[in-house]
Amino acid sequence: MGPVAICLMGPTATGKTALAVALARRFPVAVISVDSAMVYRGLDIGTGKPDVALRAEVPHALVDIRDPRATYSAGDFVRDARAAIAAATAAGRVPLLVGGTHLYFRALVAGIAPLPAADPAVRAAIETEAAARGWPALHAELAACDPVAAARIAPRDRQRIQRALEVVRIVFPDDVVLGTLMFAGRLMAHLDEVASVLALRHCRGPVVTASVDALAFYAPIRVGEIVTYKAALNHVGRTSMEVGVKVVAEHPLTGERRHTCTAFLTMVHVGPEGPRPVPPYVPVTEEERRRWAEAEARRARRLQRLARLRPAMP
């Protein structure tokens, strides 16, 4: 069990600071600010920040800890708040978290995904692209590759669209081999995840990967490049479906784009008793009918391979 803490939250100008100070004067509590504006030095007007004299009497952790030009995320807050809580507990005081930034409270209590740090080059590339195409267009791109995130973000919410695309797009050093090239195994894991998400959305139930019917690498992906995964449902059988995934790499500064990989994966809809029926899918456009026919040909070749291998199976 972690240390006990008191949370005092509410909107601006409701008397939170006054109550926290009164509690601190009477009980052994340590005040920890939960305010996204008070972390910045110099932002004293309109923030309800307690003045220097009051903070000298009743110290407030996480106030005036950042320059206004620096970024401060919910992840930064969680790290700093946990350190402040640990310090207060070690000093024999009860942590009293006070503020109105509910995102910070939620991140601290419910946890936050371990997202990678922002990359200036990728962020600059997204800014340039947004200036040319508009944020709604980038929101549409986000919806194509991460519909769950896009559903939570407004089409003109610049900051959240930018951050979501950073996480979706960038190749990080941990993803590479020989220092510069994306590790093929990591790329294959991404392909499997993307195909699984599309298959899950189609059948609204658990899916497993049955086979990789084709996987072709056309060009390497290098660290720092932006990667876009485009998935499409190609064919549906009784309990399985084929998903095609196209991978495009983009240099964040020059904008050069390369088709780097194509994969076709067969996914099976499963339940507690085994394979389950897949909802129907009817190709309508000429492109969809072409993909359907090619998927049927790949399925026929896969069944032929299995037939040849089956006598040798134990």
Residue frames relative to the residue before (quaternion, step in Angstrom):
aa qw qx qy qz dx dy dz
M 1.0000 0.0000 0.0000 0.0000 0.00 0.00 0.00
G 0.4109 -0.7311 0.4944 0.2283 3.58 -0.88 0.96
P 0.6994 -0.4537 0.3285 0.4439 3.57 -1.27 0.05
V 0.4794 -0.6554 0.5076 0.2881 3.55 -1.15 0.71
A 0.0194 0.7883 -0.6140 0.0352 3.58 -0.98 0.88
I 0.3326 -0.7110 0.5843 0.2059 3.53 -1.26 0.51
C 0.1734 -0.7803 0.5949 0.0852 3.58 -0.93 0.95
L 0.0467 -0.7800 0.6237 -0.0182 3.54 -0.78 1.11
M 0.1189 0.8273 -0.5322 0.1348 3.59 -0.15 1.27
G 0.2626 0.7493 -0.5814 0.1777 3.52 -1.28 0.46
P 0.6641 -0.5141 0.3498 0.4151 3.61 -1.22 0.22
T 0.6935 -0.4774 0.3516 0.4093 3.54 -1.36 0.26
A 0.8460 0.1978 -0.1603 0.4684 3.56 -1.26 0.66
T 0.5001 0.6331 -0.4551 0.3767 3.59 0.96 0.82
G 0.6341 -0.5885 0.3182 0.3877 3.59 1.24 0.30
K 0.3069 0.7782 -0.5022 0.2190 3.59 1.17 0.38
T 0.6834 0.4937 -0.2997 0.4467 3.58 0.85 -0.97
A 0.6439 0.5222 -0.3253 0.4548 3.58 0.96 -0.86
L 0.6629 0.4924 -0.3075 0.4728 3.58 0.97 -0.83
A 0.6417 0.5245 -0.3271 0.4540 3.59 0.98 -0.83
V 0.6527 0.5077 -0.3145 0.4661 3.58 0.96 -0.85
A 0.6445 0.5174 -0.3233 0.4609 3.58 0.97 -0.85
L 0.6534 0.5021 -0.3142 0.4714 3.58 0.99 -0.80
A 0.6604 0.5187 -0.3058 0.4486 3.58 0.99 -0.87
R 0.6501 0.5153 -0.3205 0.4573 3.57 1.08 -0.65
R 0.7486 0.4057 -0.2050 0.4827 3.58 1.15 -0.57
F 0.8012 0.2114 -0.0857 0.5532 3.58 1.06 -0.77
P 0.5454 -0.6248 0.4431 0.3403 3.61 -1.21 0.42
V 0.2713 0.7478 -0.5550 0.2432 3.56 0.33 1.27
A 0.2669 -0.7272 0.6099 0.1674 3.54 -1.29 0.49
V 0.3170 -0.7799 0.5135 0.1659 3.57 -0.56 1.19
I 0.0463 -0.7731 0.6325 -0.0142 3.56 -0.92 1.02
S 0.3561 -0.7645 0.5027 0.1900 3.57 -0.59 1.15
V 0.1008 -0.7524 0.6494 0.0447 3.56 -1.09 0.85
D 0.4299 0.6827 -0.4553 0.3766 3.55 0.55 1.23
S 0.3981 -0.7613 0.4674 0.2085 3.57 -0.65 1.13
A 0.6692 0.4664 -0.3057 0.4910 3.61 1.23 -0.27
M 0.6601 0.5368 -0.3211 0.4159 3.59 0.97 -0.79
V 0.5398 0.6194 -0.4220 0.3833 3.62 1.15 -0.30
Y 0.6929 0.4985 -0.2701 0.4455 3.60 1.15 -0.59
R 0.4388 -0.6835 0.5279 0.2483 3.53 -0.96 0.97
G 0.7937 0.3144 -0.2376 0.4633 3.56 -1.02 0.85
L 0.6341 0.4969 -0.3456 0.4813 3.61 1.17 -0.30
D 0.1390 0.8411 -0.5009 0.1493 3.54 0.43 1.28
I 0.6734 0.4817 -0.2957 0.4765 3.59 1.17 -0.52
G 0.8380 0.1906 -0.1522 0.4881 3.55 -0.89 0.95
T 0.6403 0.5349 -0.3352 0.4377 3.60 1.22 0.06
G 0.4041 -0.7158 0.4796 0.3071 3.60 1.21 -0.35
K 0.3210 0.7720 -0.4944 0.2379 3.56 1.24 0.39
P 0.4487 -0.6801 0.4988 0.2955 3.63 -0.84 0.90
D 0.5116 -0.6748 0.4326 0.3094 3.58 -0.99 0.81
V 0.7258 -0.4591 0.2998 0.4153 3.53 -1.34 0.29
A 0.6473 0.5323 -0.3302 0.4344 3.61 0.95 -0.84
L 0.6717 0.4886 -0.3017 0.4680 3.57 0.93 -0.87
R 0.6724 0.4859 -0.3031 0.4690 3.58 1.00 -0.78
A 0.5816 0.5521 -0.3804 0.4606 3.57 1.20 -0.38
E 0.6758 0.4634 -0.2858 0.4970 3.56 1.09 -0.73
V 0.7868 0.1010 -0.0211 0.6085 3.59 0.92 -0.99
P 0.2740 -0.7948 0.5134 0.1722 3.62 -0.10 1.18
H 0.1692 -0.7582 0.6252 0.0752 3.54 -1.15 0.83
A 0.2851 -0.7566 0.5632 0.1704 3.58 -0.54 1.11
L 0.8254 0.2383 -0.2121 0.4658 3.56 -1.28 0.63
V 0.5228 0.5485 -0.4577 0.4652 3.55 1.04 0.85
D 0.8422 0.0663 -0.0961 0.5264 3.59 -0.96 0.96
I 0.4003 0.7294 -0.4672 0.2990 3.59 0.86 0.94
R 0.7562 0.3113 -0.1890 0.5436 3.61 1.24 -0.12
D 0.4717 -0.6117 0.5541 0.3103 3.53 -1.27 0.59
P 0.5805 -0.6184 0.3911 0.3574 3.65 -0.95 0.75
R 0.6572 0.5115 -0.3214 0.4507 3.61 1.14 -0.48
A 0.6201 0.5477 -0.3414 0.4461 3.61 1.25 -0.24
T 0.4430 -0.6669 0.5235 0.2913 3.54 -1.19 0.52
Y 0.0474 -0.7682 0.6378 0.0272 3.53 -1.26 0.52
S 0.1418 -0.8333 0.5337 0.0258 3.54 -0.42 1.26
A 0.6731 -0.4519 0.3831 0.4426 3.54 -1.34 0.07
G 0.6188 0.5396 -0.3407 0.4581 3.57 1.08 -0.68
D 0.6233 0.5249 -0.3339 0.4738 3.58 1.04 -0.77
F 0.6518 0.5224 -0.3189 0.4479 3.56 0.96 -0.89
V 0.6440 0.5279 -0.3349 0.4409 3.59 0.86 -0.94
R 0.6524 0.5116 -0.3150 0.4619 3.58 0.93 -0.88
D 0.7073 0.4631 -0.2669 0.4626 3.59 0.82 -1.01
A 0.6531 0.5183 -0.3216 0.4488 3.58 0.99 -0.82
R 0.6404 0.5188 -0.3343 0.4571 3.58 0.98 -0.77
A 0.6385 0.5129 -0.3243 0.4733 3.57 1.04 -0.75
A 0.6648 0.4980 -0.3047 0.4660 3.59 0.97 -0.85
I 0.6308 0.5231 -0.3302 0.4684 3.59 1.02 -0.77
A 0.6564 0.5086 -0.3096 0.4633 3.58 0.94 -0.88
A 0.6558 0.5087 -0.3146 0.4606 3.58 0.97 -0.84
A 0.6536 0.5100 -0.3165 0.4609 3.59 0.95 -0.84
T 0.6612 0.5087 -0.3052 0.4593 3.56 0.94 -0.90
A 0.6480 0.5192 -0.3133 0.4609 3.56 1.00 -0.86
A 0.6882 0.4626 -0.2773 0.4853 3.58 1.14 -0.63
G 0.5535 -0.6399 0.3824 0.3714 3.59 1.26 0.10
R 0.5795 0.5688 -0.3786 0.4441 3.60 1.18 0.43
V 0.4487 -0.6685 0.5224 0.2808 3.56 -1.22 0.52
P 0.4081 -0.7124 0.5061 0.2641 3.63 -0.68 1.00
L 0.0911 -0.7730 0.6274 0.0241 3.58 -0.93 1.00
L 0.1304 -0.8149 0.5635 0.0375 3.57 -0.25 1.29
V 0.0279 -0.8307 0.5506 -0.0775 3.54 -0.55 1.26
G 0.4862 0.6741 -0.4749 0.2894 3.59 -0.84 0.90
G 0.4540 -0.7050 0.4897 0.2387 3.52 -1.35 0.02
T 0.5216 0.6127 -0.4380 0.4008 3.61 1.21 0.20
H 0.2403 -0.8271 0.4937 0.1200 3.55 0.05 1.32
L 0.5607 0.5922 -0.3927 0.4251 3.60 1.14 -0.54
Y 0.6562 0.5055 -0.3087 0.4676 3.57 0.99 -0.83
F 0.6359 0.5159 -0.3312 0.4689 3.58 0.95 -0.85
R 0.6767 0.5020 -0.2966 0.4496 3.58 0.86 -0.97
A 0.6532 0.5134 -0.3149 0.4589 3.58 0.96 -0.85
L 0.6701 0.5001 -0.2979 0.4606 3.57 0.99 -0.82
V 0.7337 0.4314 -0.2363 0.4688 3.58 0.89 -0.93
A 0.7909 0.3350 -0.1589 0.4869 3.57 0.83 -1.03
G 0.5304 -0.6253 0.4201 0.3889 3.58 1.21 -0.31
I 0.1937 -0.7649 0.6072 0.0935 3.53 -1.29 0.34
A 0.5511 -0.6251 0.4388 0.3362 3.56 -1.04 0.78
P 0.4573 -0.6922 0.4837 0.2788 3.62 -1.01 0.78
L 0.0152 0.8419 -0.5374 0.0458 3.58 0.43 1.22
P 0.5480 -0.6193 0.4440 0.3451 3.59 -1.11 0.58
A 0.5923 -0.5688 0.4357 0.3685 3.54 -1.24 0.45
A 0.6046 -0.5713 0.4131 0.3707 3.56 -1.19 0.54
D 0.2524 -0.7500 0.5949 0.1415 3.56 -1.14 0.72
P 0.4448 -0.7311 0.4408 0.2710 3.64 -0.50 1.13
A 0.6561 0.5198 -0.3285 0.4376 3.61 0.93 -0.79
V 0.6705 0.4767 -0.2984 0.4839 3.58 0.92 -0.89
R 0.6402 0.5244 -0.3310 0.4534 3.58 0.97 -0.81
A 0.6500 0.5067 -0.3162 0.4698 3.60 0.98 -0.80
A 0.6433 0.5225 -0.3226 0.4572 3.58 1.01 -0.80
I 0.6526 0.5016 -0.3140 0.4732 3.59 1.00 -0.80
E 0.6208 0.5369 -0.3367 0.4615 3.60 1.03 -0.77
T 0.6623 0.5007 -0.3034 0.4677 3.59 0.92 -0.91
E 0.6604 0.5046 -0.3049 0.4651 3.56 0.94 -0.86
A 0.6483 0.5165 -0.3182 0.4600 3.59 1.01 -0.79
A 0.6227 0.5417 -0.3412 0.4498 3.59 1.05 -0.73
A 0.7050 0.4531 -0.2598 0.4798 3.57 1.08 -0.74
R 0.8093 0.3048 -0.1263 0.4859 3.58 0.88 -0.95
G 0.4718 -0.6585 0.4556 0.3692 3.57 1.16 -0.57
W 0.5755 -0.6218 0.4154 0.3311 3.58 -1.10 0.73
P 0.6071 0.5450 -0.3863 0.4303 3.67 0.97 -0.58
A 0.6288 0.5244 -0.3419 0.4612 3.61 1.06 -0.69
L 0.6641 0.4787 -0.3063 0.4858 3.58 0.99 -0.77
H 0.5953 0.5435 -0.3627 0.4677 3.58 1.13 -0.59
A 0.6323 0.5200 -0.3280 0.4713 3.59 1.04 -0.75
E 0.6272 0.5204 -0.3310 0.4755 3.59 1.06 -0.73
L 0.6393 0.5189 -0.3214 0.4676 3.56 0.99 -0.83
A 0.6415 0.5343 -0.3244 0.4447 3.59 0.98 -0.85
A 0.6457 0.5338 -0.3252 0.4385 3.58 1.08 -0.67
C 0.7821 0.3260 -0.1744 0.5016 3.60 1.01 -0.75
D 0.7923 0.0824 -0.0617 0.6013 3.62 1.18 -0.43
P 0.1187 -0.8534 0.5033 0.0657 3.60 0.42 1.20
V 0.6012 0.5681 -0.3683 0.4244 3.59 1.08 -0.61
A 0.6749 0.4716 -0.2909 0.4874 3.59 0.91 -0.91
A 0.6574 0.5253 -0.3180 0.4368 3.59 0.92 -0.90
A 0.6306 0.5488 -0.3402 0.4305 3.60 1.04 -0.71
R 0.6879 0.4705 -0.2753 0.4791 3.58 1.18 -0.56
I 0.7230 0.4363 -0.2189 0.4888 3.58 1.22 -0.43
A 0.4408 -0.6882 0.5104 0.2676 3.59 -0.92 0.90
P 0.6155 -0.6017 0.3642 0.3555 3.62 -1.05 0.73
R 0.7563 0.3341 -0.2065 0.5233 3.62 1.16 -0.39
D 0.4290 0.6777 -0.4796 0.3559 3.59 1.22 0.38
R 0.2703 -0.8356 0.4593 0.1329 3.54 0.27 1.35
Q 0.6966 0.4992 -0.2927 0.4240 3.57 0.75 -1.03
R 0.7215 0.4408 -0.2639 0.4641 3.59 0.82 -0.96
I 0.6056 0.5318 -0.3616 0.4686 3.61 1.05 -0.65
Q 0.6550 0.5265 -0.3076 0.4463 3.55 0.90 -0.96
R 0.6885 0.4759 -0.2940 0.4616 3.59 0.82 -0.93
A 0.6498 0.5174 -0.3269 0.4508 3.60 0.94 -0.83
L 0.6677 0.4892 -0.3032 0.4722 3.58 0.97 -0.82
E 0.5851 0.5639 -0.3750 0.4461 3.60 1.06 -0.64
V 0.6865 0.4869 -0.2823 0.4604 3.55 0.86 -1.00
V 0.6732 0.5022 -0.2936 0.4566 3.59 0.99 -0.86
R 0.7840 0.4554 -0.1878 0.3777 3.53 0.82 -1.05
I 0.7521 0.4970 -0.2596 0.3464 3.55 0.73 -1.03
V 0.3263 -0.6871 0.6135 0.2122 3.54 -1.26 0.61
F 0.2075 -0.8106 0.5418 0.0801 3.60 -0.67 1.12
P 0.6897 -0.5011 0.3201 0.4133 3.61 -1.17 0.46
D 0.6333 0.5401 -0.3452 0.4336 3.62 1.02 -0.64
D 0.6490 0.5358 -0.3102 0.4422 3.59 1.24 -0.36
V 0.6979 0.5276 -0.2525 0.4133 3.59 1.20 -0.26
V 0.2556 -0.7144 0.6288 0.1700 3.51 -1.42 0.32
L 0.8083 0.2004 -0.1929 0.5189 3.59 -1.10 0.68
G 0.6761 -0.5556 0.2807 0.3942 3.57 1.16 0.61
T 0.8313 0.2115 -0.0890 0.5063 3.62 1.05 -0.58
L 0.7370 0.4262 -0.2305 0.4712 3.62 1.03 -0.66
M 0.4972 -0.6554 0.4764 0.3103 3.55 -0.97 0.87
F 0.4820 -0.6773 0.4880 0.2660 3.54 -0.91 1.02
A 0.4871 -0.6951 0.4433 0.2881 3.61 -0.73 1.07
G 0.6267 0.5472 -0.3426 0.4364 3.58 1.03 -0.71
R 0.6438 0.5026 -0.3247 0.4770 3.59 1.04 -0.75
L 0.6370 0.5196 -0.3261 0.4667 3.58 1.01 -0.80
M 0.6537 0.5085 -0.3199 0.4602 3.60 0.95 -0.82
A 0.6178 0.5271 -0.3448 0.4707 3.59 1.07 -0.66
H 0.6375 0.5139 -0.3234 0.4742 3.59 1.02 -0.79
L 0.6298 0.5359 -0.3321 0.4538 3.59 0.97 -0.85
D 0.6621 0.5075 -0.3019 0.4614 3.57 0.93 -0.90
E 0.6538 0.5146 -0.3130 0.4580 3.59 1.00 -0.84
V 0.6632 0.5037 -0.3090 0.4593 3.58 0.90 -0.93
A 0.6659 0.4952 -0.3050 0.4673 3.59 0.90 -0.91
S 0.6453 0.5305 -0.3207 0.4465 3.58 0.99 -0.80
V 0.6377 0.5263 -0.3306 0.4550 3.58 1.00 -0.81
L 0.6732 0.4826 -0.3105 0.4665 3.59 0.87 -0.90
A 0.6613 0.5032 -0.3129 0.4599 3.62 0.92 -0.87
L 0.6375 0.5274 -0.3216 0.4605 3.58 1.00 -0.82
R 0.6581 0.5063 -0.3133 0.4609 3.58 0.96 -0.83
H 0.6559 0.5141 -0.3248 0.4472 3.60 1.03 -0.70
C 0.8017 0.2934 -0.1609 0.4953 3.59 0.79 -0.96
R 0.3141 -0.7836 0.4834 0.2318 3.61 1.31 -0.14
G 0.6910 0.3896 -0.3016 0.5289 3.53 0.93 0.96
P 0.7105 -0.4568 0.3068 0.4386 3.61 -1.25 0.19
V 0.0772 -0.7815 0.6182 0.0331 3.55 -1.13 0.70
V 0.1422 -0.7516 0.6349 0.1086 3.54 -1.31 0.47
T 0.4914 -0.6441 0.4975 0.3102 3.55 -1.21 0.51
A 0.2341 -0.7929 0.5515 0.1107 3.58 -0.68 1.13
S 0.7963 -0.1383 0.1169 0.5772 3.59 0.99 -0.77
V 0.2815 -0.6729 0.6463 0.2241 3.49 -1.40 0.33
D 0.2304 -0.8369 0.4853 0.1053 3.57 -0.18 1.30
A 0.7868 -0.0452 0.0172 0.6153 3.58 1.17 -0.45
L 0.0539 0.7721 -0.6303 0.0597 3.55 -1.08 0.80
A 0.0452 0.8139 -0.5721 0.0909 3.55 -0.44 1.24
F 0.1915 -0.7581 0.6165 0.0926 3.56 -0.95 1.01
Y 0.1810 -0.8172 0.5433 0.0648 3.58 -0.70 1.11
A 0.7973 -0.0234 0.0525 0.6008 3.60 1.09 -0.66
P 0.5211 -0.6426 0.4495 0.3368 3.62 -1.08 0.59
I 0.3022 -0.6960 0.6165 0.2104 3.54 -1.34 0.40
R 0.2177 -0.8114 0.5359 0.0840 3.56 -0.78 1.06
V 0.6406 -0.5387 0.3839 0.3900 3.53 -1.21 0.56
G 0.7670 0.3264 -0.2721 0.4808 3.56 -1.00 0.90
E 0.5840 0.5809 -0.3890 0.4126 3.60 1.19 -0.27
I 0.4592 -0.6559 0.5335 0.2725 3.53 -1.28 0.56
V 0.1228 -0.8076 0.5759 0.0321 3.58 -0.80 1.01
T 0.1000 -0.7801 0.6168 0.0309 3.54 -0.91 0.99
Y 0.1682 -0.7694 0.6111 0.0796 3.56 -0.93 0.98
K 0.0676 -0.7930 0.6054 0.0069 3.57 -0.75 1.08
A 0.0700 -0.8230 0.5636 -0.0108 3.57 -0.53 1.20
A 0.0375 -0.7893 0.6129 -0.0008 3.56 -1.15 0.70
L 0.4134 -0.6680 0.5584 0.2666 3.54 -1.13 0.73
N 0.1895 -0.8305 0.5197 0.0662 3.59 -0.56 1.18
H 0.8175 -0.0306 0.0995 0.5665 3.57 0.91 -0.90
V 0.1381 -0.7773 0.6103 0.0657 3.55 -1.15 0.68
G 0.1591 -0.7672 0.6152 0.0872 3.54 -1.01 0.92
R 0.7727 -0.3138 0.2304 0.5014 3.56 -1.11 -0.58
T 0.8186 0.0663 -0.0147 0.5703 3.61 0.86 -0.95
S 0.7263 0.3905 -0.2269 0.5182 3.60 1.25 -0.08
M 0.1187 -0.7693 0.6231 0.0765 3.53 -1.34 0.27
E 0.3139 -0.7306 0.5679 0.2126 3.56 -1.14 0.60
V 0.1239 -0.7704 0.6241 0.0401 3.53 -1.00 0.97
G 0.1932 -0.7640 0.6054 0.1115 3.55 -0.94 0.92
V 0.0951 -0.7929 0.6011 0.0303 3.57 -0.98 0.86
K 0.1285 -0.7728 0.6200 0.0443 3.56 -0.87 1.04
V 0.1722 -0.7956 0.5774 0.0623 3.58 -0.87 1.00
V 0.0525 -0.7890 0.6120 -0.0118 3.57 -0.82 1.07
A 0.1811 -0.7734 0.6005 0.0919 3.58 -0.90 0.97
E 0.0970 -0.8018 0.5893 0.0190 3.56 -1.00 0.84
H 0.3952 -0.6838 0.5570 0.2567 3.57 -0.96 0.87
P 0.4540 -0.7435 0.4141 0.2638 3.64 -0.61 1.08
L 0.7304 0.4211 -0.2481 0.4771 3.62 1.11 -0.50
T 0.7525 0.3727 -0.2193 0.4967 3.60 0.93 -0.84
G 0.4018 -0.7242 0.4732 0.3003 3.59 1.15 -0.50
E 0.4061 0.7117 -0.4833 0.3082 3.61 1.24 0.09
R 0.1375 -0.8006 0.5822 0.0341 3.57 -0.87 1.05
R 0.0546 -0.7950 0.6042 0.0004 3.56 -1.04 0.87
H 0.3770 -0.6682 0.5921 0.2466 3.53 -1.08 0.82
T 0.1164 -0.8641 0.4893 0.0196 3.57 -0.29 1.25
C 0.8266 0.0035 0.0531 0.5603 3.59 1.03 -0.62
T 0.0488 -0.7555 0.6511 0.0540 3.56 -1.24 0.59
A 0.0011 -0.8018 0.5969 -0.0297 3.56 -0.96 0.86
F 0.1478 -0.7553 0.6325 0.0867 3.55 -1.21 0.63
L 0.0396 -0.8218 0.5666 -0.0449 3.56 -0.55 1.22
T 0.2771 -0.7335 0.5961 0.1728 3.56 -1.08 0.77
M 0.1098 -0.7999 0.5899 0.0121 3.55 -0.70 1.15
V 0.2132 -0.7776 0.5825 0.1024 3.58 -1.05 0.79
H 0.3742 -0.7026 0.5656 0.2153 3.54 -0.99 0.95
V 0.0405 -0.8353 0.5476 -0.0279 3.60 -0.61 1.10
G 0.1044 -0.7590 0.6390 0.0684 3.49 -1.36 0.44
P 0.7651 -0.3687 0.2408 0.4698 3.62 -1.24 -0.07
E 0.7412 0.4061 -0.2208 0.4868 3.58 1.10 -0.70
G 0.7246 -0.3804 0.2548 0.5150 3.60 1.24 0.01
P 0.8012 -0.2573 0.1896 0.5058 3.62 -1.19 -0.44
R 0.1667 -0.7822 0.5960 0.0711 3.54 -1.10 0.82
P 0.6211 -0.5583 0.3842 0.3937 3.62 -1.15 0.52
V 0.3389 -0.7237 0.5737 0.1797 3.54 -1.19 0.73
P 0.5254 -0.6211 0.4618 0.3535 3.63 -0.93 0.75
P 0.5567 -0.6352 0.4134 0.3400 3.60 -1.04 0.68
Y 0.0933 -0.7547 0.6461 0.0654 3.52 -1.30 0.46
V 0.1067 -0.8043 0.5841 0.0244 3.58 -0.69 1.09
P 0.3318 -0.7424 0.5415 0.2133 3.62 -0.57 1.09
V 0.2148 -0.8061 0.5455 0.0805 3.55 -0.88 0.99
T 0.7553 0.3721 -0.2176 0.4937 3.57 0.72 -1.04
E 0.6663 -0.4915 0.3759 0.4161 3.54 -1.29 0.28
E 0.6319 0.5292 -0.3244 0.4642 3.58 1.03 -0.78
E 0.6617 0.5011 -0.3062 0.4663 3.59 0.92 -0.87
R 0.6550 0.5002 -0.3161 0.4699 3.61 0.99 -0.78
R 0.6172 0.5319 -0.3443 0.4665 3.59 1.08 -0.71
R 0.6698 0.4921 -0.3039 0.4658 3.59 0.89 -0.91
W 0.6099 0.5542 -0.3413 0.4520 3.59 1.06 -0.77
A 0.6816 0.4903 -0.2884 0.4603 3.60 0.84 -1.00
E 0.6647 0.4918 -0.3110 0.4686 3.58 0.93 -0.84
A 0.6337 0.5216 -0.3333 0.4640 3.59 1.05 -0.70
E 0.6304 0.5213 -0.3373 0.4659 3.60 1.01 -0.75
A 0.6370 0.5168 -0.3281 0.4685 3.61 1.03 -0.76
R 0.6495 0.4989 -0.3236 0.4739 3.60 0.97 -0.78
R 0.6326 0.5270 -0.3320 0.4602 3.59 1.00 -0.78
A 0.6457 0.5155 -0.3250 0.4601 3.59 0.96 -0.83
R 0.6550 0.4986 -0.3177 0.4706 3.60 0.95 -0.81
R 0.6349 0.5283 -0.3349 0.4534 3.60 1.00 -0.78
L 0.6637 0.4976 -0.3065 0.4669 3.59 0.94 -0.86
Q 0.6215 0.5311 -0.3392 0.4654 3.58 1.08 -0.67
R 0.6391 0.5177 -0.3239 0.4677 3.59 0.99 -0.83
L 0.6555 0.5114 -0.3149 0.4579 3.56 0.95 -0.89
A 0.6372 0.5322 -0.3295 0.4497 3.57 1.00 -0.79
R 0.6658 0.4924 -0.3049 0.4704 3.58 1.03 -0.78
L 0.7034 0.4759 -0.2621 0.4583 3.57 1.02 -0.80
R 0.5647 0.6612 -0.3895 0.3036 3.58 1.04 -0.71
P 0.6440 0.5174 -0.3644 0.4299 3.70 0.86 -0.70
A 0.6961 0.4745 -0.2756 0.4629 3.58 1.12 -0.61
M 0.5445 0.6298 -0.3982 0.3851 3.57 1.26 -0.20
P 0.5050 -0.6599 0.4585 0.3152 3.61 -1.00 0.78
